[in-house]
Amino acid sequence: MFTPDPDEDVFTTRGIDRAAGCLVLVRPDQYVAHVLPLDGADELGAFLAGVLRPVADLDPA
């Protein structure tokens, strides 16, 4: 995992369990938007619900 400060333990800073791993949601501008456990699919869905529309809402035209 990359960190701009080589003296910083990014796992400790972000609260990531080294053994369990994590899912990191990174925006296109490289901003870390969210850090979730690997089994956090429901949390990820809830987080993205605020910015994404369901497929059924899309205009087919």
C-alpha positions, 0 to 999 in steps of 0.5 A: 500500500502506498503512502506519501510519508514512508514513516507513516504506518498507513494500516494503523492510520486507516484502521486496516487489519493487516491479516483481513485486508480491506477494500479501498474506494478511490475516486478518479482524482486519487482521493480515498473516498472510503475504506471498508472490510472485504465483506462490506458489500452492503456498506459499499452499496449504501455509500454509493447509493448517494451518488449513483442511480439504480439501472432502472432509473436510466433513460434507455434513449 
